[in-house]
Amino acid sequence: MLEKKNVLITGASSGLGRALAKKFAKNGANLVLCARRSERLYDLQDELIKANPHIKIHIVIADVSDKNSSKNLVEQCMSQFSQLDVFVANAGQGMWSRFRDISDPDKINELMQVNFMGVVYGLFYSLPYLRKSSGSFIAISSIQGLIPVAYHAGYVASKYAINGLIDTLRLEEPKIHFLLALPSWIANTELREHALVGVGRSAVQVKKQHKKNVISALDCAEKIIRALTNRKKEVFIPKIYRYVPILRDVFGSTFDQLVMNKIQGQIK
Ligand SMILES: NC(=O)c1ccc[n+]([C@@H]2O[C@H](COP(=O)([O-])OP(=O)(O)OC[C@H]3O[C@@H](n4cnc5c(N)ncnc54)[C@H](OP(=O)(O)O)[C@@H]3O)[C@@H](O)[C@H]2O)c1
């Protein structure tokens, strides 16, 4: 079903984006891979072409938080492939800090610029082409786009914003298939390493790795692709997390405390 489809992935240089690129390539899709670190992308291109010699891959070095860069990304995709079937808005930055410990409120603006405006720009410029192909727009949100999570205020806000944007666009653009991906923690990505952190002695220090085994980026990518091919509106990863919003409605502050305990377990 994905063979010879043209798929654009933002944030393909590491973590989930890289895993998605591998899975789409295995399914025979042509790829436009975007991120800021060029070497990572060219290495990935070599690896993917070696394993899947029949696909085409085009690399675009782009900053999704920049409007012109995002516009150029879509233009390059169209001049390369003439058609866009799937846009995966994956690029993102994490946050591990109390709100009061960030050095400047504009740090939240910078985070929103990547996590939210990056999706807005990608969607805006790809929309005419996705309408034409009746294609899919996948937004990589998070379970944190549905519940409050301490030390993640800006990140949570950016993911809530994505969910609102995508749920509304579904109503306006019935020709396009919108998929919201709502993963919980994913193992071995660089999200923590590059997260917005606080300053000062009271700033929280997050552990480098998750406490226990969490889903791998490749398994997460597999579930997203399955949801795409089944034209699902949303995918919770793991699936059981679909009960999270309901549990919060029912158990209120007890549920919030459980999440808080889980988060505290990640602090050094
Ligand atoms: N890890 C988790 O537990 C988890 C859970 C739920 C949801 N998610 C979501 O999954 C997505 C991928 O994150 P990840 O966990 O795979 O983290 P990651 O390993 O840090 O990957 C982030 C990717 O985004 C790219 N990126 C960051 N800022 C960018 C910018 N301004 N312009 C272009 N590309 C940019 C990075 O590439 P360059 O630095 O090379 O530009 C990198 O390829 C994010 O949206 C994240 O919120 C992650």
The ligand as an ORCA input file, in Angstrom:
! r2SCAN-3c Opt
* xyz 0 1
  N      10.782     10.352     23.051
  C       9.573     10.246     23.597
  O       9.424      9.663     24.682
  C       8.367     10.840     22.885
  C       7.082     10.552     23.389
  C       5.968     11.087     22.740
  C       6.126     11.894     21.633
  N       7.390     12.169     21.153
  C       7.516     13.041     19.975
  O       8.218     12.351     18.955
  C       8.812     13.326     18.080
  C      10.255     12.913     17.796
  O      11.000     13.028     18.993
  P      12.122     11.972     19.424
  O      11.713     11.427     20.730
  O      12.453     11.086     18.313
  O      13.318     12.993     19.762
  P      14.729     13.248     19.051
  O      15.496     11.973     18.953
  O      15.343     14.381     19.801
  O      14.343     13.725     17.583
  C      13.892     15.017     17.293
  C      14.066     15.270     15.816
  O      13.552     16.561     15.526
  C      14.510     17.283     14.785
  N      14.368     18.703     15.040
  C      14.376     19.347     16.227
  N      14.231     20.659     16.061
  C      14.136     20.862     14.723
  C      13.984     22.007     13.903
  N      13.902     23.238     14.426
  N      13.911     21.843     12.566
  C      14.015     20.601     12.015
  N      14.153     19.483     12.732
  C      14.221     19.618     14.073
  C      15.861     16.728     15.227
  O      16.839     16.888     14.201
  P      17.993     18.007     14.116
  O      18.444     18.289     15.521
  O      19.024     17.358     13.262
  O      17.345     19.168     13.455
  C      15.529     15.253     15.378
  O      15.640     14.607     14.154
  C       8.671     14.676     18.784
  O       7.609     15.402     18.213
  C       8.338     14.292     20.216
  O       7.615     15.292     20.874
  C       8.501     11.643     21.755
*
